[in-house]
Amino acid sequence: MGWGKGLGVVEPRGVERVEAEAIYEQGRDAVVSVLLALSAQNERLEAQVEKLTARVARQDERIATLE
């Protein structure tokens, strides 16, 4: 599914201008659905970055004890 179909589905890639305009042309509900989906995706990615950052810090600490 793409951006304009199945509202709320956000593909894990950037959106081209043509796609953004197609979403806009679908109206307010489509735009709001995509924005909400992007916001949810951003929250998930922020949580993942936080976990991975902590994991790297722990690994760095382990490596430091081996040096």
Sequence and secondary structure as in RCSB ss.txt:
>XXXX:A:sequence
MGWGKGLGVVEPRGVERVEAEAIYEQGRDAVVSVLLALSAQNERLEAQVEKLTARVARQDERIATLE
>XXXX:A:secstr
  SSSSTT   SS   HHHHHHHHHT HHHHHHHHHHHHHHHHHHHHHHHHHHHHHHHHHHHHHHH 
